[in-house]
Amino acid sequence: MNQEADMARSNQKLAFALLFFTFFIWGSIYVTGKMISDDVPASLVACLRCVTAMIPLYFMSRKHLKTKIDRKDRKYFFLVGALGYFLTVQMIQLGIALTGASMAALINAMTPVAVTILAAIILKEKITPVKCLCLVLALAGTIVITSGASTQGETMGIAVVLVGVVSFAAASVYMRRLTAKYPAVLVTTYSMAISLIFHIPVGIVTVCTRPVTITPLGVAIILYLGFAGSGVAQYTWTKCLSMLPASTCSLFYPLQPAFAALLGAWLLGETFTPAFFIGLMLISLDVVLNTWEARQMDKALTAKESSNV
């Protein structure tokens, strides 16, 4: 019994360490993406990032590639690829180019709340008072952050990232259906492959119509975005979800803008207004409340199932 308890504690510590690592990688994506935004157009960065990501994803999903996909699920794979890995990545990269890395990461930290709200709308899940409060906090945080934008371009960047958050949240709702039947890494790999149907034409048009400057640093960053950001971090996130409840993992989302802010200040010389810190507090509270309710609902469901046994 003690050995099982020790093993559980050890796994929990490992999961927490992996979560810190995952959100550090995701936070760094915004900073490194900003570093090459003047040389490589956002649409091309998004394209190359997803093309590169297919390499590690293929090797991680090889043993699952023979899994049969039901015909009725194909439309969900298409939606996840189009919304979650094409539109979202394009919007995030464009948002990073228009606004600061830290600002883009902060807005993106609202993803868990957006997923909860859209799940209530699309899947007809119950809209609770806590969900309503989370929506109010999310809107308040967005308004505060937008009010602190110093230029029209920054405001546009915030709006673009918000589109990315909503599109990924919508994709995540459909992703829930798929990961209930198929391995998460397989869903990611197939969806990423589908996104290339859109990414590659956009990338070709970008190369033909926009100036592109290729430097050794740019190549290194694109490889990092693909391998680390979409490959390694995706694997560690999936691993964490297999070791801890999703609601617990979501508690770590505010680390993403925190790491992005630290790296942005160090590598990009970004500065922060009071609006940024107020927005960070509002969104962090938003994520914590959303996660708390999810855990309470899980406990209630577990208790109900136990009483029925």
C-alpha positions as CSV (number, residue, x, y, z in Angstrom):
1,M,0.0,0.0,0.0
2,N,2.8,2.4,0.9
3,Q,4.6,1.5,-2.3
4,E,1.5,2.4,-4.3
5,A,1.2,5.7,-2.4
6,D,4.9,6.5,-3.0
7,M,4.5,5.7,-6.7
8,A,1.5,8.0,-6.9
9,R,3.4,10.8,-5.3
10,S,6.3,10.2,-7.6
11,N,4.1,10.3,-10.7
12,Q,2.4,13.5,-9.4
13,K,5.8,15.2,-9.0
14,L,6.9,14.1,-12.4
15,A,3.6,15.4,-13.9
16,F,4.1,18.8,-12.2
17,A,7.6,19.0,-13.5
18,L,6.4,18.1,-17.1
19,L,3.7,20.8,-16.8
20,F,6.2,23.5,-15.9
21,F,8.4,22.3,-18.8
22,T,5.4,22.3,-21.2
23,F,4.2,25.8,-20.4
24,F,7.8,27.1,-20.5
25,I,8.1,25.8,-24.1
26,W,4.7,27.2,-25.0
27,G,5.6,30.5,-23.4
28,S,8.8,30.6,-25.4
29,I,7.0,30.1,-28.7
30,Y,5.6,33.6,-28.5
31,V,9.0,35.1,-27.9
32,T,10.9,33.2,-30.5
33,G,8.0,33.8,-33.0
34,K,8.3,37.5,-32.4
35,M,12.1,37.4,-32.9
36,I,11.6,36.5,-36.6
37,S,8.4,38.4,-37.3
38,D,10.2,41.1,-39.2
39,D,12.1,38.7,-41.5
40,V,9.5,36.0,-42.1
41,P,5.7,36.7,-42.6
42,A,3.4,35.3,-40.0
43,S,1.6,33.1,-42.5
44,L,4.8,31.5,-43.7
45,V,6.0,30.9,-40.1
46,A,2.7,29.2,-39.3
47,C,3.1,27.0,-42.4
48,L,6.7,26.0,-41.8
49,R,6.0,25.4,-38.1
50,C,3.2,22.8,-38.9
51,V,5.2,21.2,-41.7
52,T,8.2,20.7,-39.3
53,A,5.9,19.5,-36.5
54,M,4.8,16.6,-38.7
55,I,8.2,15.0,-38.3
56,P,8.2,14.3,-34.5
57,L,4.4,13.7,-34.6
58,Y,4.8,11.0,-37.2
59,F,7.4,9.1,-35.1
60,M,5.3,9.5,-31.9
61,S,2.1,8.2,-33.6
62,R,3.6,5.4,-35.7
63,K,2.3,2.5,-33.6
64,H,-1.3,4.0,-33.9
65,L,-1.3,4.7,-37.6
66,K,-3.2,1.5,-38.5
67,T,-6.1,2.5,-36.2
68,K,-9.3,2.5,-38.2
69,I,-11.1,5.8,-38.3
70,D,-14.9,5.7,-38.5
71,R,-16.4,7.5,-41.5
72,K,-18.7,9.6,-39.2
73,D,-15.6,10.9,-37.3
74,R,-13.8,12.2,-40.4
75,K,-15.6,15.5,-40.4
76,Y,-14.4,16.1,-36.8
77,F,-10.8,15.4,-37.8
78,F,-11.3,18.0,-40.6
79,L,-12.8,20.6,-38.2
80,V,-10.0,20.1,-35.7
81,G,-7.4,20.4,-38.5
82,A,-9.0,23.5,-40.1
83,L,-9.9,25.3,-36.9
84,G,-7.3,24.1,-34.3
85,Y,-4.2,23.7,-36.4
86,F,-4.7,26.0,-39.4
87,L,-6.8,29.0,-38.3
88,T,-5.5,29.1,-34.7
89,V,-1.8,28.8,-35.6
90,Q,-2.2,31.5,-38.4
91,M,-4.0,33.8,-36.0
92,I,-1.6,33.3,-33.2
93,Q,1.5,34.0,-35.4
94,L,-0.2,37.1,-36.9
95,G,-1.1,38.3,-33.4
96,I,2.4,37.8,-32.2
97,A,3.7,39.9,-35.2
98,L,1.2,42.7,-34.5
99,T,1.4,42.8,-30.7
100,G,4.0,41.8,-28.1
101,A,4.8,38.2,-27.3
102,S,3.7,38.6,-23.7
103,M,0.4,40.2,-24.7
104,A,-0.4,37.4,-27.2
105,A,0.5,34.7,-24.6
106,L,-1.7,36.4,-22.0
107,I,-4.8,36.4,-24.2
108,N,-4.2,32.8,-25.2
109,A,-4.2,31.8,-21.6
110,M,-8.0,32.2,-21.7
111,T,-8.2,29.0,-23.8
112,P,-9.5,26.7,-21.0
113,V,-12.3,29.1,-20.2
114,A,-13.3,29.5,-23.9
115,V,-13.4,25.7,-24.2
116,T,-15.7,25.4,-21.2
117,I,-18.1,28.1,-22.6
118,L,-18.2,26.7,-26.1
119,A,-18.7,23.2,-24.7
120,A,-21.8,24.5,-23.0
121,I,-23.0,26.0,-26.3
122,I,-22.1,23.2,-28.7
123,L,-22.5,20.2,-26.5
124,K,-25.5,21.7,-24.6
125,E,-23.6,21.3,-21.3
126,K,-25.1,23.1,-18.3
127,I,-24.3,26.8,-18.0
128,T,-23.6,27.4,-14.3
129,P,-23.2,30.6,-12.3
130,V,-19.5,30.0,-12.1
131,K,-19.3,29.7,-16.0
132,C,-21.1,33.0,-16.2
133,L,-18.7,34.6,-13.8
134,C,-15.8,33.1,-15.8
135,L,-17.2,34.7,-18.9
136,V,-17.5,38.1,-17.2
137,L,-13.9,37.8,-15.9
138,A,-12.6,36.9,-19.3
139,L,-14.3,39.8,-20.9
140,A,-13.1,42.2,-18.2
141,G,-9.5,40.9,-18.6
142,T,-9.7,41.4,-22.4
143,I,-11.1,44.9,-22.0
144,V,-8.4,45.9,-19.5
145,I,-5.6,44.5,-21.7
146,T,-7.0,46.2,-24.8
147,S,-7.2,49.5,-22.9
148,G,-3.5,49.2,-22.2
149,A,-2.6,48.8,-25.9
150,S,-0.4,51.6,-27.0
151,T,-1.1,51.5,-30.8
152,Q,-3.9,50.5,-33.2
153,G,-1.7,47.6,-34.3
154,E,-1.5,46.2,-30.8
155,T,-5.3,46.4,-30.5
156,M,-5.7,44.6,-33.8
157,G,-3.2,42.0,-32.6
158,I,-5.2,41.3,-29.5
159,A,-8.4,40.9,-31.6
160,V,-6.6,38.5,-33.9
161,V,-5.3,36.4,-31.0
162,L,-8.9,36.3,-29.6
163,V,-10.0,34.8,-32.9
164,G,-7.3,32.2,-32.5
165,V,-8.5,31.4,-28.9
166,V,-12.1,31.0,-30.0
167,S,-11.2,28.8,-33.0
168,F,-8.9,26.5,-30.9
169,A,-11.6,26.3,-28.2
170,A,-14.2,25.2,-30.8
171,A,-11.7,22.7,-32.1
172,S,-11.0,21.4,-28.6
173,V,-14.7,20.6,-28.1
174,Y,-14.6,18.4,-31.2
175,M,-11.3,17.0,-30.1
176,R,-12.9,15.8,-26.9
177,R,-15.1,13.5,-29.0
178,L,-12.2,12.1,-30.9
179,T,-9.8,11.6,-28.0
180,A,-12.5,9.6,-26.3
181,K,-12.2,7.0,-29.1
182,Y,-8.7,7.4,-30.5
183,P,-5.2,8.0,-29.0
184,A,-4.6,11.8,-28.4
185,V,-1.3,11.7,-30.4
186,L,-3.0,10.1,-33.4
187,V,-5.8,12.8,-33.3
188,T,-3.1,15.5,-33.2
189,T,-1.1,13.9,-36.1
190,Y,-4.0,13.5,-38.4
191,S,-5.4,16.9,-37.6
192,M,-2.0,18.5,-38.2
193,A,-1.7,16.7,-41.5
194,I,-5.2,18.0,-42.6
195,S,-4.1,21.6,-41.6
196,L,-1.4,21.3,-44.3
197,I,-4.0,21.3,-47.0
198,F,-4.6,24.9,-46.1
199,H,-1.1,25.9,-44.7
200,I,0.9,24.9,-47.8
201,P,-1.1,27.0,-50.4
202,V,-1.0,30.0,-48.1
203,G,2.7,29.5,-47.6
204,I,3.3,29.3,-51.3
205,V,1.3,32.5,-52.0
206,T,3.2,34.3,-49.2
207,V,6.6,33.4,-50.6
208,C,5.5,34.6,-54.1
209,T,4.0,37.9,-52.9
210,R,5.9,38.9,-49.7
211,P,9.6,39.6,-49.0
212,V,11.2,36.8,-47.0
213,T,14.6,37.0,-45.3
214,I,16.1,33.6,-44.4
215,T,18.8,33.7,-41.7
216,P,20.4,30.9,-39.7
217,L,18.6,32.2,-36.6
218,G,15.3,32.1,-38.5
219,V,15.8,28.5,-39.6
220,A,16.8,27.5,-36.0
221,I,13.7,29.2,-34.6
222,I,11.3,27.6,-37.1
223,L,12.8,24.2,-36.3
224,Y,12.3,25.0,-32.6
225,L,8.7,26.0,-33.1
226,G,8.0,22.8,-35.0
227,F,9.9,20.3,-33.0
228,A,9.7,21.7,-29.5
229,G,6.5,23.8,-29.7
230,S,4.3,21.4,-31.6
231,G,6.2,18.1,-31.1
232,V,7.8,17.7,-27.7
233,A,5.4,20.0,-25.9
234,Q,2.4,18.3,-27.4
235,Y,3.8,14.9,-26.2
236,T,4.5,16.1,-22.7
237,W,1.0,17.8,-22.5
238,T,-0.6,14.5,-23.6
239,K,1.6,12.6,-21.0
240,C,0.4,15.0,-18.3
241,L,-3.2,14.5,-19.2
242,S,-2.7,10.8,-18.8
243,M,-1.2,11.3,-15.3
244,L,-3.4,14.0,-13.8
245,P,-7.0,15.2,-14.3
246,A,-7.5,17.7,-17.1
247,S,-8.8,20.2,-14.6
248,T,-5.6,20.0,-12.6
249,C,-3.4,20.5,-15.7
250,S,-5.5,23.6,-16.7
251,L,-4.5,25.3,-13.5
252,F,-1.0,25.7,-14.9
253,Y,-2.2,27.7,-17.9
254,P,-1.3,31.1,-16.3
255,L,2.3,30.0,-16.4
256,Q,2.3,30.4,-20.1
257,P,2.0,34.3,-20.1
258,A,4.3,34.4,-17.0
259,F,7.1,32.6,-18.8
260,A,6.4,34.6,-22.0
261,A,6.6,37.9,-20.0
262,L,9.9,36.9,-18.4
263,L,11.5,35.8,-21.7
264,G,10.0,38.8,-23.5
265,A,11.6,41.2,-21.0
266,W,14.9,39.4,-21.2
267,L,15.2,38.7,-25.0
268,L,13.0,41.4,-26.6
269,G,13.2,44.2,-24.0
270,E,9.4,44.2,-23.7
271,T,7.9,46.5,-21.0
272,F,4.6,46.1,-19.2
273,T,1.9,48.5,-18.3
274,P,-0.3,48.2,-15.2
275,A,-3.1,47.0,-17.5
276,F,-1.0,43.9,-18.4
277,F,-0.6,42.9,-14.7
278,I,-4.3,43.6,-13.9
279,G,-5.3,41.5,-17.0
280,L,-2.9,38.7,-15.8
281,M,-4.6,38.6,-12.4
282,L,-8.1,38.6,-13.9
283,I,-7.3,35.8,-16.4
284,S,-5.5,33.8,-13.7
285,L,-8.5,34.0,-11.4
286,D,-10.7,33.1,-14.4
287,V,-8.7,29.9,-15.1
288,V,-8.6,29.0,-11.4
289,L,-12.4,29.4,-11.0
290,N,-13.1,27.4,-14.1
291,T,-10.7,24.6,-13.0
292,W,-12.2,24.6,-9.5
293,E,-15.7,24.1,-10.9
294,A,-14.5,21.3,-13.2
295,R,-12.9,19.5,-10.2
296,Q,-16.1,19.9,-8.1
297,M,-18.2,18.5,-10.9
298,D,-15.8,15.5,-11.3
299,K,-16.0,14.8,-7.6
300,A,-19.8,15.0,-7.6
301,L,-19.9,12.6,-10.6
302,T,-17.5,10.2,-8.9
303,A,-19.6,10.2,-5.7
304,K,-22.8,9.6,-7.7
305,E,-21.2,6.6,-9.5
306,S,-20.0,5.2,-6.2
307,S,-23.4,5.4,-4.6
308,N,-24.9,3.6,-7.5
309,V,-22.5,0.6,-7.2
